[in-house]
Amino acid sequence: MRILVTRTDRLGDVILATPVLRKLRELNPNDEIFFLCQRPWHPILQYGAPIQLLPYDPGMEEAALCEMLRKQAFDVAYVLKDDPRVSRAVKKAGIPVRVGPYSTIRSFFIFNEGKWQRRSKCLMHEAEYNLDLIAPMQPASRPEDLPRAFVATTDAAKIRAQQFLLRKKLASRGFVVIHPGSSGSSRYVEIARIHYLAQRLMQRGHRVLVSGGPGETAILEQFREKAKGVVLLGPADGLELDGMAEVYRHAKVVIAHGTGPLHLAAAVDAPAFAMFPPLFVLSEKRWGPLVSRRSVWVPAVECPETFRCRGERCPKFDCMNLFDVESAVLEVENVSL
């Protein structure tokens, strides 16, 4: 049997889909499993024979996507997120069994198997919602009971990471990582407070590495000026995504907002300190890092919104700036022990 799994959105979403790949491989040891996702995420998904990768381009025409899927002659497709274009292509490609979340009227015409899900109710973690399409799930009651994401590595990625750590004189488990950027999917703590967090950690004797992805070079350069002494890790270092994951693997703790690098760190079992906004749909319950050694900060306010921050129209704006650096330093040190 030939099985297709699709998750065509952001890095964090793709990482939270990897427990499905593991579960399907356990349930179908002799079948061919393909994963459709964006090409930039492929370096951490190179599992070899157990999972084969198909590249997805957000600019791809629906007809071209449909033809690519039709040629593969899949028997079953698990569409983990009901992206309308992907879902239509899966149906038009003639895949006989189409499994996905029943969440809109349209989804009942696309999928012939699936499960009624309203993920915006945040009753489970996103990884659990994904797995619920494969086999019935109950919400985990403790972080250690959550599913675990897994990313691939190679000797080449390990070598790139080790060379970087040696060049920067960083010992394994001897440094803290801060990833201050956010893809825009959530609200974030103002950068000045993160500068101060880096300063305080260094004053307490910690080496601090600040990482940034494509488009975040300006953020990294600010740290060079505002938090002298930090080590910077950016696209120019040439580590690529799998090399960055290997650097995170050696960290005492990774500090990040609820975005892709946070989930990348958790997938390599790095302790995590996560910062989340109080918006209901962006809650820790649904989007927290899949690692047991973690601490999560959320502003202690009752957010009046469910889906989107009101911004300056909200009387509690900007609640993310309630972030207390001194308390955060103690939490970071505690979770890294």
C-alpha positions in Angstrom: 0.0 0.0 0.0 1.1 3.5 -0.8 0.3 6.1 1.9 0.5 9.9 1.6 0.6 12.3 4.5 0.3 16.1 3.9 1.3 19.1 6.0 2.2 21.9 3.8 2.5 24.9 6.2 5.1 26.3 8.6 8.1 24.6 10.2 6.5 24.1 13.6 3.4 22.6 12.1 5.5 20.1 10.1 7.5 19.1 13.2 4.3 18.5 15.1 3.2 16.2 12.3 6.2 13.8 12.7 4.5 11.7 15.4 2.0 10.7 12.7 4.8 9.5 10.5 6.2 7.4 13.4 2.7 6.0 14.2 2.0 5.1 10.6 5.3 3.3 10.2 4.5 1.3 13.3 1.1 0.3 12.0 2.2 -0.3 8.4 5.7 -1.7 8.6 5.8 -2.9 5.0 4.0 -0.1 3.3 5.4 2.9 1.4 4.9 6.2 3.2 5.3 9.6 1.5 5.3 13.0 3.2 4.3 16.1 1.3 5.7 19.3 2.8 7.7 22.4 1.7 11.2 21.8 0.5 13.0 24.1 3.1 11.9 21.6 5.8 13.3 18.5 4.0 16.8 18.6 5.7 15.3 17.6 9.1 13.0 15.0 7.5 15.5 12.9 5.6 14.6 9.6 7.3 15.6 7.5 4.3 13.6 4.5 3.2 11.0 4.6 6.1 9.6 7.9 4.8 9.9 9.4 1.3 9.6 13.1 0.8 7.6 15.0 -1.8 8.3 18.7 -2.4 5.4 21.2 -2.0 5.7 24.7 -3.4 3.1 27.2 -2.2 3.2 28.7 -5.7 2.5 25.4 -7.4 -0.6 25.3 -9.6 -3.4 23.1 -8.3 -3.4 21.1 -11.6 0.3 20.4 -11.4 0.0 19.3 -7.8 -2.9 17.0 -8.7 -0.9 15.5 -11.6 2.1 14.9 -9.3 -0.1 13.0 -6.8 -2.0 11.1 -9.5 1.3 9.7 -10.9 2.2 8.3 -7.5 -1.0 6.2 -7.4 -1.6 6.5 -3.7 -4.0 4.2 -1.9 -4.7 6.4 1.1 -4.0 10.1 2.0 -3.9 11.6 5.5 -4.5 15.3 5.1 -3.5 16.7 8.5 -4.6 20.2 7.8 -7.4 20.9 5.4 -5.7 23.3 3.1 -8.3 23.8 0.4 -6.0 23.6 -2.6 -4.1 20.5 -1.3 -7.4 18.8 -0.3 -8.9 19.4 -3.7 -5.8 18.0 -5.4 -5.9 14.9 -3.3 -9.5 14.3 -4.3 -9.0 15.1 -8.0 -5.9 12.8 -8.1 -8.3 9.9 -7.5 -6.9 8.7 -4.2 -9.5 6.2 -3.0 -9.2 6.7 0.8 -9.0 10.3 1.9 -8.7 10.9 5.6 -8.9 14.4 7.1 -10.5 16.6 9.8 -14.2 17.3 9.4 -14.3 20.9 10.3 -16.2 22.7 7.5 -19.1 21.7 5.2 -16.6 21.6 2.3 -14.4 19.0 4.2 -17.3 16.5 4.1 -17.2 16.6 0.3 -13.4 16.1 0.2 -12.8 13.4 2.8 -14.5 10.0 2.8 -13.0 9.0 6.1 -12.0 11.3 9.0 -13.0 12.7 12.3 -15.0 15.7 13.4 -12.4 18.2 14.9 -12.7 21.8 16.0 -9.0 22.4 16.8 -9.8 26.0 17.8 -11.4 24.6 21.0 -7.8 23.6 22.0 -9.0 20.4 23.8 -5.7 18.6 22.8 -2.3 19.4 21.6 -1.9 19.9 17.8 0.2 16.7 17.6 -2.6 14.8 19.4 -5.1 16.2 16.9 -2.9 14.9 14.1 -2.7 11.5 15.7 -6.4 11.4 16.4 -6.9 11.1 12.6 -5.0 7.8 12.7 -6.2 6.3 16.0 -8.5 7.7 18.8 -6.6 9.9 21.2 -7.2 11.2 24.8 -5.5 14.5 25.8 -2.3 14.0 27.7 -2.6 15.0 31.4 1.1 15.7 31.8 3.8 17.1 29.5 5.8 13.9 29.8 2.7 12.0 28.3 2.6 14.1 25.2 3.7 12.5 21.8 7.3 13.2 20.8 8.3 14.8 17.6 11.4 13.5 15.8 13.7 15.0 13.3 16.4 13.4 11.1 20.1 14.0 11.4 23.1 13.1 9.4 26.8 12.8 10.0 27.3 15.9 7.9 24.9 17.9 10.0 26.7 16.8 13.2 30.0 17.8 11.8 28.8 21.2 10.8 27.4 21.8 14.3 30.5 20.5 16.0 32.7 22.8 13.9 30.6 25.8 14.7 30.7 25.0 18.4 34.4 24.6 18.4 34.9 27.8 16.4 32.8 29.7 18.9 34.3 27.9 21.9 31.0 26.6 23.1 31.0 23.4 25.1 28.2 20.9 24.9 25.5 21.7 27.6 27.5 24.8 28.3 25.4 27.5 26.7 21.9 28.9 26.5 20.2 29.5 23.2 17.8 32.4 22.6 15.8 32.5 19.4 14.1 35.9 19.6 12.3 36.0 16.2 8.8 35.0 15.4 7.3 34.2 12.1 4.5 36.6 12.7 2.1 33.7 13.8 1.9 35.0 17.4 2.6 38.1 19.5 6.0 38.3 21.1 7.9 39.9 23.9 9.5 43.2 22.9 13.0 42.8 21.7 14.5 45.2 24.4 13.4 42.8 27.1 15.1 39.9 25.3 18.3 42.0 25.0 18.1 42.4 28.8 17.4 38.7 29.3 20.6 37.9 27.4 22.6 40.4 29.4 21.4 39.0 32.7 22.1 35.4 31.7 25.7 36.4 30.8 26.1 38.3 34.1 25.2 35.1 35.9 27.9 33.3 34.1 26.0 31.7 31.1 27.3 31.7 27.6 24.5 32.9 25.4 23.9 32.0 21.7 21.3 34.0 19.8 20.0 32.2 16.7 18.0 33.6 13.7 16.7 32.4 10.5 16.4 33.9 7.0 15.2 37.5 7.2 16.3 37.9 10.8 19.8 39.2 10.3 18.9 42.7 11.5 17.6 41.2 14.8 20.9 39.4 15.3 22.9 42.5 14.6 20.9 44.3 17.3 22.1 41.7 19.8 25.7 42.3 18.8 25.2 46.0 19.9 22.7 45.6 22.8 24.0 42.5 24.4 27.8 42.5 23.9 29.3 39.1 24.3 26.6 36.9 22.8 27.4 34.4 20.1 25.4 34.8 16.9 24.1 32.0 14.7 22.5 33.0 11.5 22.1 32.0 7.8 25.6 33.2 7.0 27.0 30.5 9.2 25.9 27.9 6.7 24.6 25.3 9.2 21.3 24.8 7.5 18.2 23.6 9.4 19.6 20.2 10.3 22.8 21.8 11.6 20.9 24.3 13.7 19.0 21.4 15.2 22.2 19.7 16.2 23.4 22.9 17.8 20.2 23.1 19.8 20.7 19.4 20.8 23.9 20.6 22.7 22.2 23.5 24.5 21.4 23.7 28.2 18.1 25.3 27.3 16.5 26.9 24.3 14.4 30.1 24.8 11.9 30.9 22.1 8.4 32.1 21.4 5.8 29.5 20.2 7.3 29.2 16.8 9.2 26.7 14.6 12.6 26.8 16.3 10.9 26.1 19.7 9.5 22.8 18.3 12.8 22.1 16.5 14.6 22.3 19.9 12.0 20.1 21.6 12.4 17.5 18.8 16.1 17.0 19.7 15.1 16.9 23.4 16.6 20.2 24.4 15.0 21.7 27.5 12.8 24.6 26.6 11.6 27.9 28.0 8.7 29.1 25.9 6.9 32.4 25.7 3.2 32.3 24.6 0.6 35.1 24.3 -2.7 34.7 26.2 -4.8 34.2 23.0 -6.9 31.1 23.4 -6.1 29.5 20.0 -2.4 30.0 20.6 -2.4 28.4 24.0 0.3 26.1 25.4 -2.2 23.3 25.6 -2.3 23.2 21.8 1.1 24.5 20.8 3.5 23.8 23.7 6.9 22.2 23.1 6.8 18.4 23.0 9.4 17.9 25.7 9.0 17.1 29.3 11.7 19.5 30.6 10.1 22.8 29.9 8.8 26.0 31.4 6.2 28.1 29.8 5.5 31.8 30.4 2.1 33.4 29.5 1.0 36.9 30.6 -1.2 36.7 33.7 -4.1 38.4 32.1 -7.5 37.3 31.0 -7.4 37.9 27.2 -10.7 39.3 25.8 -10.0 37.7 22.4 -10.0 34.1 21.1 -8.4 34.3 17.7 -6.5 37.5 17.1 -5.0 40.2 19.3 -6.9 43.5 19.2 -3.6 45.4 19.4 -3.8 48.9 20.8 -7.6 48.7 21.0 -7.2 46.3 23.8 -7.1 47.8 27.3 -4.5 45.2 28.3 -2.2 45.9 25.4 0.7 45.1 25.3 0.4 42.3 27.9 3.5 40.5 26.5 5.6 43.3 28.0 4.6 42.0 31.5 7.5 39.6 30.9 9.7 39.9 33.9 13.4 39.2 33.1 14.5 38.4 36.6 11.8 35.8 37.1 12.6 34.4 33.6 16.3 34.0 34.4 15.4 31.8 37.5 13.0 29.7 35.4 15.6 29.2 32.7 18.2 28.1 35.2 15.7 25.8 36.9 14.6 24.0 33.7 18.2 23.6 32.5 19.3 21.7 35.6 
